[in-house]
Amino acid sequence: MFDFALFGSVFITLFVIMDPPGITPIFLALTSGRPVKVQRRMALQATAVAFGVITVFGLCGQQILDYLHVSVPALMVAGGLLLLLVALDLLTGKADEPSQTKEVNAALVPLGMPLLAGPGAIVSVILAVQDADGLGGQFSVWVAILAIHVVLWLVMRYSLLIIRVIKEGGVVLVTRLSGMLLSAIAVQQIANGVEQFITGRA
């Protein structure tokens, strides 16, 4: 039997962590200068990558982490360092020139992972799947996971309308602001990971 309370709980948790409205300026910055068709494809690719990563970790995430002897704080620090590198590219303008390689890379990294499928979302999904009772509970959790990815795709796809309004100058401004925002997120994620690592060892 479908558990609406569990569905709502998982959906809201993932919505807060994955933050569809917050991903919009970063998505616009990373896709600026590309044809609309390519931008839409990147939105779909990023969503598909995030869903794939979340699905893998939802099914066997804890076993993967245990096998590799990787802790969640280590995963957070690694994701933070990756985001910091991308943020530096946005701030210095190195991400401004589009190419086929960059189109693919931007959809996979950092959009798909670790922005959408970051450590927070991965851990939340692992715990939700582990705590779900019975077939109905599992079904509710996976429907919530699918629903949040549909929302992410819709937000990114239709955020492209903003580019037509703000024009090239606005895109440059959004790119720099996104770089600053992303660098702050990265530093905070690294700090949280280090703090949890030290606390766990204490």
N, C-alpha and C positions, 0 to 999 in steps of 0.2 A: 504494500500500500504506500502511495506517495506521501512523503512527510513534508508538508508545506513549511512547517516551522524550521526544519533542518535545511530545506532549500533556501529559505530566506536568510538564515543565519550564515550559511556558506557564501551565498551570493553577495550579501552586504560586506562580509569580511574581505572577500576578494576585490570587491568594488573599491573599498577604502585603500587596500594595499596596492592594487594595480592602477588606481586613479585614472580612469579614462579622460576626464577633463584636463588633468595635469599633463597627460602625455601629448596633448594636442600641439602646444607650441614647439615641443621637441620634434615631433613628427613633421611639422611644417618646415622647421629649420633643416632637417635632414633630407627632405624631399624637394626643397626649393630648386628651381631651375630645370626641373625635369618635365617632360610632357605629361599631361593629365593622365593618359593611359598608363604610363609607367608609375606614376604616383599611386594610382588606384591598385595597380598590381603589387606595389610595395606594401600597401595597407593590408592586402589579403595575405601576402607572404609573411609579414610580421606576425599577423594573427595566427596563421597556420603554424609557424615555428613555435610561438608561445604555447599554443594548444598542444603541440606535439611534446614539448619539453615537460609541460605540466602533467600530461597523460602518463609519460614514462615514469616520472617521479611519483605520481599518484599510485601507479600500479606496483612499483618496486623501488621507490626512492630510498627508504630506510635501508634496504638490503644493499643498494649501490653505495650509499655513504659508509655503511659499516664495512663493506668489502674493501673499499679504497682507504679506509681509516681517515675519512675526511669529516671534520666536525662542521656544524652549522655556522659557527663564528668564522671558520676558515673560508667557508663558501661566501659569507657576507663580505669579508675583506677582499677576496678575489673579484667579486662582482663590483665592489666599490672602485678598485684599481682600474678595472676595465672601463667603467663609466667615466672616471677621471681622465683617461686618455682621450675618450671621445669628446669630453667637455673642452679639453685643451684645443682639439682640432676646430671645434665650433668657435671658440674665442679668438683663435689666431687666423681664422678664415681658410684653413686647409681643407675644410669639408665643403667649400663653396663650389668647386669645379666638379660637375657630375661626370661619371663615366659608367660603363656597363658594369665594371667590377664593383664600383662604389654602390651602384643601385642594389646589387645582390647583397653586398656586405652590410649596408645600412638596414636592409630588411631583416637580415639575420642577427647582426650585432650592430648597434645596441638595442634596436627596436624589439626584435623577438625575444632576445635574452641579452643582458639581464634587466632591461627596463620593464617589460611586461612579465616575463617569467623570471622574476628575481628571487632571491633567497627567501624573502618574506612570503611570497605567494607559494613557493615550492613547499616550505615547511607547513604552511596552513593547509595545503592540499593533502600532504602526507598525514597530518593529524586528523583531518576530517574523514579521510578514507579509513584510517585505522579505527576511529571511534564510531563510525556508522554501523548501526545494528541491522542485520538481515538484508535481504534483497531490496526491500523498499527503501531503507536508509542509503544503501549504496547507489541506488538509482537516483535518489533525490540529490545526492552529492554530485554525481556526474552530470545531471541536468543543470545544476547550478554552475558548474565549471563551463559547460557548453554555452550557457546563457551569457555569462560575463564576457566570453570571447566574442560572441555575436555583438554585444554592446561595444566592445573595443573596436571591432572592425567597422561598425557603423559610424562611431565617433571619428575615427581616423579618415574614413572615406569621405564623409561629408564636411570635415574640417577643411578640405581642399578649397571649398568655396571662399574661405577667408582670404586665401592668397589672391584671389581676383579683386578683392576689395582693398587690401593693404598695399598691393603692387610691390615693385622690386625694393624700394627704399624701406618699406615696412618689413619685408622678409629679412633684410640685412639686420634690422633692429631686433626682430624676433630671434634670429640666429644667435646674436650676441647675448641677449637676455637668456635664451635657452642654455647657452654654454655656461653662463654664470649660475643658473638654477641647477643645472646638471652637476656642476662641480661641487656645489653645496650639498646636493643629495649624495654624491659619491663620498665626500669627506665625512658626512654624518654616518653613512653606512660603514665606512672603514672604522670610524671611532667606535660605533656600536659593536662591531665584530671584535675589535681588539679588547674592548671592555668585557664582553662576554667570555672571550678566550681566557683573559686574566682571572676573571671571577670564577670560571669553571675550574681553573688550575689551583685556585687558592684553597 
